[in-house]
Structure formats: structure tokens, C-alpha cells
Amino acid sequence: MSDLDLCYMPATQALALFRARKLSPVELMQAVVARAGKVNRKVNAFTFTHFDEALDGARKAEAKYAKTVGRLGALEGLPIAVKDESWIKGKPTSYGSLIYKDFVPDVTSPNNERILKAGGIVHARTATPEFSCSSATHTRLWGVTRNPWNPKFTPGGSSGGSAASLASGTAPLATGSDIGGSIRIPASCAGVVGYKPPYGRNPDDAPFNLDPYCHTGPLARTVADAILLQNVMCGPSPADIASLRPKLRLPTQYKPIKGWRIAYSIDLGFYNVDKEVVANTRAALDVFRSLGATVEEVDLGWSIDLLKAGVDHLNHLFGNLMAGYARKHRKLMTPYAVAFAKDGAKSTAAKFLNAMEVAARMYATLGPVLEKYDVLICPTTALPAVRADFDPTLHDVRINGKTLDVWPILAWCMTVPFNTMSRCPVLSVPSGRARNGVPTGIQIVGRTYCDADVFRAGMAYETAVGGWYGDPTRRPGI
């Protein structure tokens, strides 16, 4: 097996080989670190790296596997790339901001604590737009993160570094967070799997653990790998009052979906969707039909006002956080972060209340649809990707020749409605690639708190298409 094949090996397969003593965690870590040395200058997926310490951790994991007795963690010996916004005690966290370029936390975030306890080895932190407040990943501190499939384009944001790392073979698993699509957008743009769990399923740090739009979750190259990391991340935490009891452990094997009823919407009622995204979505729907599912188009009765209300919610909470930073540190911040801060400063309680009322109206139509159908499918993004250095203060978003007249940061992303519908689990999986090489994706939306349904659909689809990275011809050519 070549080192490149090691770098793209599914995490579940690597663990099985570790246990059988046919692969050492040291071998895998060395291959991943070498791969990062080759491609990260082109992709710029990482901020801080901890390669020497990670190799020491891999040697300790190797010793644990060599013993005939002893408890092994669920992630024992696996390299894990962690988004540069959550904390690890004694390790720097920058949030992609010059304001925090020297910040070192003295505690560990709940999700990272679980990953470390499960034997995961954090070899690198992944790039994010400043304070995770954009759909493209570039900052004044770390520069531009590029899509491994086509470096002219973004791998998405805000968990763009995590998705770019997975697609370029520099990590088998990565973490993300999603307040407006920040797991699913990069999953689509970079051609990987991303999961937005229902609100409260995974713990988060204060104060945004109390924002129902905000979710932490896994990114991976296979559905089974996403389940592996999700099962580690989820469950109640004494540090998060919103985290749910009891812990939900997802199965790793599922029955076929023959006989399922699947609803779909190409545009959710108001998005202008790129023609290649439409074609790839329809091709994916045909795969579900071939699996014995009934696939029918539905009208949710949604309008662009619903997206605007979601943006109002984000401005009121997230935007006001940014406004606080801008009052003190405006000169250090990127233009898109300053623009977000300005919008946040203009937010009103009345707009926030209206966003809540709109959410109720949205679910009044989505809820009955999900009672009739097992899942809903739609594109993840309306455009394969925007340019790598996309800045909404400088650049327009054009789809099918039309300039969008709503908030440019998220106007091309079909993800925000399902942050508004925050209790619905959503899995994003690849649907194909555009002519420019950039991947596209679909969202699989489930009934509230029915996590297993979206994974069952996603695994059936992945099996039918033969996966995404096992064949060398289906990997980025970097």
C-alpha cells in the first residue's frame, strides 16, 4: 500500500488494521505528516501544527495496540484535525484573528476533551475565516485556504480548513461547527461528508451553546467515519446545559432504504441554483430511485423572506459578538468581519423576535412534509463554490448570470434554513463535480432528532455510488 493510499484510508479501516497489528499508528501519522509537507503550502488547510508531539502520541498508541490486554479508545492512534476555534489546554487557538494570535487557553473544550480521551491525536488545527463568520476561508492572519480540487476556488467556510484537509489527504477525520452552514458548505465545496446534528446533540462552548442555530459536528471522507467521530463527540456534558440526555450512539450498519419515501426540492422555493448543481442533484435523486425509494418533489411554500429572517437571527447574536470586537479592534479585523459587525450593531430585538416567528411558520410546512416522507433532499449550495479570496464587501455572487441581492456571505448557500430548523439533523454528502472540478453536494434532512435516518440514507447512497476517495482517480490531483 502506498503512502498516498494510507492518507486516504478510511478511519474505520485504519482502526481495524491497528487492532489486527497490520498497520501501526506511527506509519499512518508519518504518511499524513509527509502528505501535509507536500500539499499544505498549496492548500493552506492548517494553522498551528503539532507534528512532533503527534508522532510521540502515535508511538504511545502503537505500544497500546501491542499489548494483549488494555482498554483502547474509539479513536486510538488516529490523527484528528481540529478547527482552530475550540480550545485545547496549553495549545494556541487563534479563531483566525490577529486579535487572538497569541491566545493560549487554560481549559479544553468538551468536544476536544472527548476526542483526546478516546485516543485521538490532534496533529493540526484547521483554518477558519475570522471568528468563523464567512463562507470562504481566508484571514489576515493565515492567508487564503484553497480548494484541493481547484485552487482558484474556496473549500467553503467556516470549517474550510477541515474540509480541505480531508480532501487533500492530510487528516482522516476533522471537526467543524455550523451556525449558518459552516460544516455543510465546506463538505459540499470540498467533496466530503459533513454532519450538522440536531441542536443539543453535541456539546459546545458558552455562550453559543445556547444559540439553537449553533452546532458542532464531524467531517470525514465516508459516512461510516462521520458516524465514528459523531459517536465520540455527542452526549450530555456538565459544561453545557443545552446538551441532551441520554447519549445517542448511532449504529454503524443500516438496513436498505427500499420502500422509503423521499421528498426533494431543488430550490427550496426561492434559491437561484446553478445548472450544474441542479444536474448533479437530479443524478443523485436517480440513485435513490434505483435503491427502491419513491422520490417526489415537494413545495414547502418558503420564500426569500425566510432566509432574510435567518440572517437577522445571526446578526442579532453572532453579529453583536462581532460588533463588540470591532469597537476595540476594528483595525485588526478583516473587512468581512467588520461588515458583519456593522450589521450586528444595527440589529433590533424586533427583528430577532420576527426571526423566531418565521421559524415557526417554516416548520408549519416542513414538519408535515417530514411526517409524510422519511427524509428531504436538496442541494447544499446553490453554486459549487465562490472564489478562494471571496469577500462580500468587494465581490458579488452571480448564479446563472444573475447577481444575488441578499446577504452575499450566505446567499449562495442553501444551509441557513436548516439552522433555523435547528432540531432537524442534516447530512451533506457529495453529489458530483462541476466542469471546473469543484465538487457539489446534497443535504439529507431528517425529522427532528431522528439522526439515524439521515445516516441510513447517506450510507445507502454512498454504497450505491461506490464511495468518493477509494479510487486514486477520484482524488484531487495535487
MOHUJO-V204461 format. One record per pair of residues at least 12 apart in sequence whose C-alpha atoms are under 6 Angstrom apart, sorted by sequence separation. I is the first residue (numbers start at 1). J is the second residue. D is the distance in whole Angstrom. If there is no record, write none. Layout:
((I/J/D) (I/J/D))
This chain:
((92/104/4) (162/174/5) (218/230/6) (235/247/4) (429/441/5) (91/104/6) (199/212/6) (429/442/6) (90/104/6) (428/442/6) (90/105/6) (428/443/4) (61/77/5) (89/105/5) (90/106/6) (392/408/5) (427/443/6) (89/106/5) (159/176/5) (392/409/6) (427/444/5) (89/107/4) (136/154/6) (231/249/6) (323/341/4) (426/444/5) (58/77/5) (89/108/5) (322/341/5) (426/445/5) (88/108/4) (136/156/5) (137/157/5) (148/168/6) (425/445/6) (87/108/5) (135/156/5) (136/157/5) (196/217/6) (319/340/6) (425/446/5) (87/109/5) (135/157/4) (195/217/6) (319/341/5) (323/345/6) (424/446/6) (135/158/5) (137/160/6) (159/182/6) (163/186/6) (195/218/6) (424/447/6) (134/158/6) (158/182/5) (159/183/6) (163/187/6) (320/344/5) (424/448/4) (7/32/6) (157/182/5) (194/219/4) (319/344/4) (320/345/6) (423/448/5) (424/449/6) (132/158/5) (160/186/5) (193/219/6) (425/451/6) (163/190/6) (193/220/5) (3/31/5) (193/221/6) (316/344/6) (129/158/6) (156/185/6) (157/186/6) (192/221/5) (315/344/4) (383/412/6) (128/158/5) (156/186/4) (382/412/5) (128/159/6) (155/186/5) (316/347/5) (382/413/6) (26/58/5) (96/128/6) (202/234/4) (261/293/6) (262/294/6) (263/295/6) (265/297/6) (381/413/4) (25/58/5) (26/59/6) (96/129/6) (97/130/5) (156/189/6) (201/234/6) (202/235/6) (258/291/6) (259/292/6) (260/293/5) (261/294/5) (262/295/5) (263/296/5) (264/297/5) (265/298/6) (269/302/5) (270/303/5) (381/414/5) (96/130/4) (127/161/4) (155/189/5) (179/213/5) (258/292/4) (259/293/5) (263/297/6) (264/298/6) (269/303/6) (270/304/6) (380/414/5) (95/130/6) (126/161/5) (155/190/5) (179/214/4) (258/293/5) (95/131/5) (126/162/5) (178/214/6) (25/62/6) (178/215/5) (203/240/6) (24/62/6) (177/215/6) (177/216/4) (313/352/5) (176/216/6) (177/217/6) (203/243/5) (80/121/6) (81/122/6) (84/125/5) (176/217/5) (77/119/6) (78/120/5) (79/121/5) (80/122/5) (83/125/5) (84/126/5) (176/218/6) (200/242/5) (201/243/6) (313/355/6) (75/118/5) (76/119/4) (77/120/6) (78/121/6) (79/122/6) (81/124/5) (82/125/5) (83/126/5) (98/141/6) (175/218/5) (200/243/4) (201/244/6) (74/118/5) (75/119/5) (76/120/5) (79/123/6) (81/125/6) (82/126/6) (175/219/6) (200/244/5) (73/118/4) (75/120/5) (174/219/5) (73/119/5) (309/355/5) (173/220/5) (25/77/5) (384/440/5) (359/420/6) (380/441/5) (379/441/6) (380/442/5) (379/442/4) (380/443/5) (378/442/6) (379/443/6) (300/365/6) (378/443/5) (377/443/6) (377/444/5) (376/444/6) (54/123/5) (376/445/5) (375/445/6) (375/446/5) (51/123/5) (50/123/5) (49/123/6) (50/124/6) (49/124/4) (48/124/6) (48/125/5) (370/447/6) (47/125/6) (46/125/6) (47/126/6) (46/126/4) (47/127/6) (45/126/6) (46/127/5) (45/127/6) (82/174/6) (83/175/6) (80/173/5) (81/174/5) (82/175/5) (83/176/6) (80/174/6) (45/145/6) (44/145/5) (43/145/6) (43/146/5) (274/382/6) (273/382/4) (274/383/5) (262/373/5) (261/373/5) (262/374/6) (264/376/5) (266/378/5) (261/374/6) (262/375/5) (263/376/5) (264/377/5) (265/378/5) (262/376/6) (264/378/6) (45/161/4) (45/164/6) (45/165/6) (111/233/5) (274/399/6) (274/400/6) (36/170/5) (35/170/6) (32/170/5) (284/431/6) (280/431/6) (280/432/6) (8/169/5) (11/172/6) (7/169/5) (189/384/6) (189/385/6) (254/456/6) (213/419/5) (213/422/6) (11/225/6) (199/422/6) (198/422/6) (199/423/5) (198/423/4) (198/424/5) (198/425/5) (197/425/5) (196/425/6) (196/426/5) (195/427/5) (153/386/6) (154/387/6) (194/427/6) (153/387/4) (154/388/4) (181/415/5) (194/428/5) (152/387/6) (153/388/4) (181/416/6) (193/428/6) (152/388/6) (180/416/5) (193/429/5) (223/459/6) (180/419/6) (191/430/5) (146/388/6) (184/428/6) (191/439/5) (190/439/6) (189/439/5) (189/440/6) (198/449/6) (188/440/5) (188/441/4) (135/409/6) (134/409/6) (149/437/6) (149/438/6) (149/476/5) (148/476/6))
